C-alpha cells in the first residue's frame, strides 16, 4: 500500500511539472503583447479603447504591414509577407520528410508552405542590414521530450496530446504532419528587403543548431548553444 501510494504521488508530481512547463511557455509566448500594452503606462491602459489605440492593421491586400501607431514605430511582417494571418508561417518552408528551405519560386513545390515548428527565435542578433536568427524547433514539444527522456518525468503521450488539444482548441503544434523532424536552423534575414537565407540546417549541411545566445564582438558574430548532426547527438558549440 505504501509503495502504491508513493507511485501515485510521484505521478502527480510529474504531471505538475509538465503542466507548469506548458503554462510557463504559454505565458512567455504572450509576453510581447503584455509588454506592448504596458509600454504606454498605466494612463494609456485606463483608456477605453487601449488596444485599438495601440495597434492598427493595414489591409493585407496593400502591403501586409502591421503598424504600431505610437512614437512613429512601424513593424513589418517579413516572413511570407503575402500570406494571410492565422495560417502556417515560419522563417523557412517545410518541404516534407524533415527537409526545409527558403522557396522563392512561386511555381515551385513548397512555395509559401511555411513551417510552424520554426517560429521560435531562440537567439537573434543584428549586424548591418541583416538579422541572424537561430530557432528552437517546436519549442514546447522539445522541452517535453527532454523532460521525459533526460529528466525522468513520466507522462502518457496520448493524455498530453488531448490536454494540448483542449488548451489550444486543436491548433497546438507538436510535430510535422508527416512525422518529419527538421530540428533547428540558423538563418539571416535582410531587414530592408526581407530576403532570407539558410546558413545551417540538416537539409543544407547536415548541422542542426540549437543556439541560445548571440552577440556581436569586434566585428564578428558569436553564437552559443549546441549543434547536432553526424549521428553524434548535440554537442556544446560556440
C-alpha positions as CSV (number, residue, x, y, z in Angstrom):
1,X,0.0,0.0,0.0
2,X,2.8,2.4,0.9
3,X,4.6,1.6,-2.5
4,X,1.4,2.2,-4.4
5,X,0.8,5.5,-2.6
6,X,4.4,6.6,-3.4
7,X,4.0,5.9,-7.1
8,X,0.7,7.8,-7.1
9,X,2.3,10.8,-5.5
10,X,5.3,10.6,-7.9
11,X,2.9,10.6,-10.9
12,X,1.1,13.6,-9.6
13,X,4.3,15.5,-9.2
14,X,5.4,14.6,-12.7
15,X,2.2,15.9,-14.2
16,X,2.5,19.1,-12.1
17,X,6.0,19.7,-13.6
18,X,4.7,19.1,-17.1
19,X,1.7,21.3,-16.7
20,X,3.9,24.0,-15.1
21,X,6.2,23.9,-18.0
22,X,3.4,24.2,-20.6
23,X,1.9,27.2,-18.7
24,X,5.2,28.9,-18.4
25,X,5.9,28.6,-22.1
26,X,2.4,29.9,-22.9
27,X,3.0,32.9,-20.6
28,X,6.3,33.6,-22.3
29,X,4.7,33.5,-25.8
30,X,2.2,36.1,-24.6
31,X,4.9,38.3,-23.0
32,X,5.5,40.6,-26.1
33,X,1.8,41.5,-26.2
34,X,1.9,42.3,-22.5
35,X,4.9,44.5,-22.9
36,X,3.3,46.3,-25.8
37,X,0.4,47.2,-23.6
38,X,2.5,48.1,-20.5
39,X,4.9,50.3,-22.5
40,X,2.3,53.0,-22.7
41,X,2.0,53.1,-18.9
42,X,-1.0,53.0,-16.6
43,X,-2.5,56.1,-18.1
44,X,-2.9,54.5,-21.5
45,X,-4.2,51.3,-20.0
46,X,-7.0,53.2,-18.4
47,X,-8.3,54.4,-21.7
48,X,-11.5,52.8,-23.1
49,X,-10.1,51.7,-26.4
50,X,-6.5,50.9,-25.4
51,X,-5.9,48.0,-27.7
52,X,-7.4,49.8,-30.7
53,X,-5.3,52.9,-30.0
54,X,-2.1,50.9,-29.6
55,X,-2.3,48.9,-32.8
56,X,-3.9,49.2,-36.2
57,X,-3.7,46.9,-39.2
58,X,-3.4,48.0,-42.8
59,X,-5.3,45.9,-45.4
60,X,-3.4,42.7,-46.2
61,X,-4.0,43.3,-49.9
62,X,-2.0,46.5,-49.8
63,X,1.4,45.7,-48.1
64,X,0.6,43.4,-45.2
65,X,2.3,45.8,-42.9
66,X,1.4,46.0,-39.3
67,X,1.7,49.4,-37.7
68,X,2.3,50.4,-34.2
69,X,0.9,53.9,-34.1
70,X,2.8,55.4,-31.2
71,X,6.0,57.4,-31.4
72,X,6.5,56.6,-35.2
73,X,7.4,52.9,-34.8
74,X,6.5,50.6,-37.7
75,X,6.5,46.8,-37.6
76,X,6.5,44.9,-40.8
77,X,5.9,41.2,-41.4
78,X,9.0,39.8,-43.1
79,X,8.3,36.1,-43.2
80,X,5.9,35.1,-46.1
81,X,4.6,38.7,-46.2
82,X,1.9,37.9,-48.8
83,X,0.3,35.3,-46.6
84,X,-2.8,36.0,-44.6
85,X,-2.9,35.9,-40.8
86,X,-3.8,32.7,-38.9
87,X,-2.1,30.4,-41.5
88,X,1.1,28.3,-41.3
89,X,4.1,30.5,-41.2
90,X,7.7,30.3,-40.0
91,X,11.1,31.6,-41.2
92,X,11.6,28.7,-43.7
93,X,9.4,26.5,-45.7
94,X,8.8,22.8,-44.9
95,X,9.3,20.5,-47.9
96,X,8.5,17.2,-46.3
97,X,10.5,14.3,-44.9
98,X,12.3,16.7,-42.4
99,X,13.6,19.0,-45.1
100,X,13.4,22.8,-45.0
101,X,14.5,25.6,-47.3
102,X,13.6,29.1,-48.4
103,X,11.4,28.7,-51.5
104,X,11.3,31.8,-53.7
105,X,9.9,30.4,-56.9
106,X,6.1,30.8,-57.0
107,X,5.8,27.8,-59.3
108,X,7.9,25.5,-57.1
109,X,6.5,22.9,-54.7
110,X,6.7,24.2,-51.2
111,X,6.4,27.8,-52.1
112,X,4.8,29.7,-49.1
113,X,4.4,26.4,-47.3
114,X,5.8,27.8,-44.0
115,X,7.0,25.7,-41.1
116,X,5.1,26.3,-37.9
117,X,7.9,24.5,-36.0
118,X,10.4,27.2,-36.9
119,X,8.5,30.0,-35.2
120,X,10.5,30.4,-32.0
121,X,13.6,32.6,-32.4
122,X,15.9,31.3,-29.6
123,X,18.8,33.5,-30.4
124,X,19.0,36.6,-32.6
125,X,21.4,39.4,-33.3
126,X,21.5,42.3,-35.8
127,X,24.5,43.1,-38.0
128,X,24.4,45.7,-40.8
129,X,21.2,45.2,-42.8
130,X,20.8,41.6,-41.6
131,X,19.4,40.0,-38.5
132,X,20.7,36.5,-37.8
133,X,18.1,34.1,-36.2
134,X,18.6,30.7,-34.7
135,X,15.4,28.8,-34.0
136,X,14.4,26.3,-31.3
137,X,12.3,23.9,-33.3
138,X,8.8,23.1,-31.8
139,X,10.0,24.6,-28.5
140,X,7.4,23.3,-26.1
141,X,7.4,19.8,-27.7
142,X,11.2,19.7,-27.5
143,X,11.0,20.7,-23.8
144,X,8.6,18.0,-23.0
145,X,10.7,15.4,-24.8
146,X,13.7,16.4,-22.8
147,X,11.7,16.2,-19.6
148,X,10.7,12.7,-20.4
149,X,13.9,11.4,-21.9
150,X,16.5,13.0,-19.7
151,X,14.9,14.5,-16.6
152,X,12.9,11.4,-15.6
153,X,9.4,12.8,-16.0
154,X,6.7,10.2,-16.8
155,X,3.5,11.1,-18.7
156,X,1.2,9.5,-21.2
157,X,1.7,10.9,-24.7
158,X,-1.9,10.4,-25.6
159,X,-3.2,12.2,-22.5
160,X,-0.7,15.0,-23.1
161,X,-1.9,15.5,-26.7
162,X,-5.5,15.5,-25.5
163,X,-4.6,18.2,-22.9
164,X,-3.0,20.4,-25.6
165,X,-6.0,19.9,-27.9
166,X,-8.2,21.2,-25.1
167,X,-5.9,24.1,-24.2
168,X,-5.3,25.3,-27.8
169,X,-8.6,24.1,-29.4
170,X,-6.8,21.5,-31.5
171,X,-4.3,24.0,-33.1
172,X,-1.2,23.4,-30.9
173,X,1.9,22.3,-33.0
174,X,3.8,19.3,-31.7
175,X,5.2,17.8,-35.0
176,X,5.0,17.9,-38.7
177,X,2.1,16.1,-40.3
178,X,4.3,13.6,-42.0
179,X,6.4,13.0,-38.8
180,X,9.5,14.7,-40.2
181,X,11.9,16.3,-37.7
182,X,13.8,19.2,-39.3
183,X,15.1,20.5,-36.0
184,X,16.6,23.9,-35.5
185,X,18.0,26.2,-38.2
186,X,20.2,29.3,-38.4
187,X,19.1,31.9,-40.9
188,X,19.8,35.5,-41.8
189,X,17.1,37.9,-42.9
190,X,17.6,41.2,-44.7
191,X,15.7,43.9,-42.7
192,X,15.3,46.0,-45.8
193,X,14.3,43.5,-48.5
194,X,13.0,40.5,-46.4
195,X,15.4,38.2,-48.3
196,X,16.0,35.1,-46.2
197,X,19.0,32.7,-46.4
198,X,19.6,29.5,-44.5
199,X,23.1,29.2,-43.1
200,X,22.8,26.0,-41.1
201,X,20.2,23.2,-41.2
202,X,20.1,19.4,-41.5
203,X,18.9,19.8,-45.1
204,X,21.6,22.3,-46.2
205,X,24.8,21.0,-44.5
206,X,23.8,18.3,-42.0
207,X,24.1,20.5,-39.0
208,X,21.1,21.3,-36.8
209,X,21.9,24.2,-34.5
210,X,20.2,24.9,-31.1
211,X,21.7,28.3,-30.3
212,X,20.6,30.0,-27.1
213,X,22.6,33.3,-27.2
214,X,24.1,35.5,-29.9
215,X,26.4,38.5,-29.7
216,X,28.4,40.8,-31.9
217,X,32.0,41.4,-30.7
218,X,34.7,43.3,-32.6
219,X,33.0,42.9,-36.0
220,X,32.3,39.2,-35.6
221,X,29.1,37.3,-34.6
222,X,29.2,34.6,-31.9
223,X,26.5,32.0,-31.2
224,X,26.4,29.9,-28.1
225,X,24.4,26.7,-27.7
226,X,24.7,23.2,-29.3
227,X,24.9,21.7,-32.7
228,X,23.7,18.3,-33.8
229,X,24.4,16.1,-36.8
230,X,26.6,13.3,-37.9
231,X,25.0,10.8,-35.6
232,X,26.7,12.1,-32.5
233,X,23.8,13.9,-30.9
234,X,24.0,17.5,-29.8
235,X,27.4,18.9,-28.7
236,X,28.1,22.3,-27.0
237,X,29.2,24.8,-29.5
238,X,30.4,28.4,-29.8
